[in-house]
Amino acid sequence: MAACYFAAMAYDYDELYRSQNDALGAPTQAFVDFFATLDQQELRVLDIGCGQGRDALFIGRAGHSVVGVDISPNGVSDLISAARDESLPVTGIVADIRTFTPKGMFDILLIDRTLHMLTEVDRLDVLRRLIQHVKSGGWTLIADERSNLAGFKAVFLEQEVHWTTKVEKRGFLFLRRDQPLVKSSSRDRLPICASVMLVSSQKTFQSSCSPSSPPAAIANCSTRPKNAKFAP
Ligand SMILES: C[S@@+](CC[C@H](N)C(=O)[O-])C[C@H]1O[C@@H](n2cnc3c(N)ncnc32)[C@H](O)[C@@H]1O
């Protein structure tokens, strides 16, 4: 399967990786800059088409755990041995991304110049499938041919969950998956509940809506407005 695919590929990356260390050079600067802005530690990152790991390795050095996936056994083998030498939390999987299903959810999905290697149907299908594995509040970071970006954006627009485009320029598309609105806790609702009760009645029910007895107090607050509280 992989052998057939390599034969059809416009460029034989497996052969390139076999013959050369660090064949693609330094990490992509836009990704280096992005990770430098993060204050969260130990994020889970999926690097699709990781090659020899120029991106996966710098991300691992920043303390994040990375799963790199590539169809090239030589690329993945180089990634794994470099990660092992430095004891980085980076693993590699040899797989064809057209059929690969990741295990679990990731904070960041990174795809550096890999989707353009697939047919249009395949690259949109792969993207559609992989973004289901990005957590709420997580990111998809893509570097690809500029002419492909509009098609990628259309994939995000068709999703039920909303994605916000944060960067779209010169072959880069970074989007963030929105966090769902979270109902605030009953404790947060109490002051509103209490104030509604206070303005809607001459009697003071403040004591029954006190934070020390939240469940009973909420049950008693029949005048609480329907749209009273959804935290951002
Ligand atoms: C231009 S290289 C980019 C490598 C890496 N992302 C980087 O920037 O250093 C494209 C990579 O996609 C991989 N690739 C191409 N088709 C693939 C497929 N169907 N499944 C998995 N990897 C694939 C190639 O083996 C190659 O490593």
The ligand as a Gaussian input file, in Angstrom:
#p B3LYP/6-31G(d) Opt

LIG

0 1
 C        6.436000      18.680000       2.430000
 S        6.618000      17.339000       3.542000
 C        6.349000      18.199000       5.099000
 C        6.885000      17.457000       6.268000
 C        6.750000      18.159000       7.610000
 N        5.394000      18.530000       7.906000
 C        7.625000      19.377000       7.658000
 O        7.135000      20.480000       7.418000
 O        8.827000      19.195000       7.888000
 C        5.123000      16.420000       3.324000
 C        5.053000      15.199000       4.202000
 O        3.775000      14.573000       4.015000
 C        3.955000      13.177000       4.050000
 N        2.813000      12.554000       3.393000
 C        2.421000      12.679000       2.114000
 N        1.333000      11.960000       1.872000
 C        1.000000      11.351000       3.047000
 C       -0.038000      10.455000       3.453000
 N       -0.974000      10.061000       2.593000
 N       -0.058000      10.042000       4.731000
 C        0.882000      10.460000       5.607000
 N        1.884000      11.297000       5.282000
 C        1.942000      11.743000       4.021000
 C        5.286000      12.967000       3.339000
 O        5.857000      11.718000       3.630000
 C        6.085000      14.155000       3.871000
 O        6.788000      13.823000       5.037000

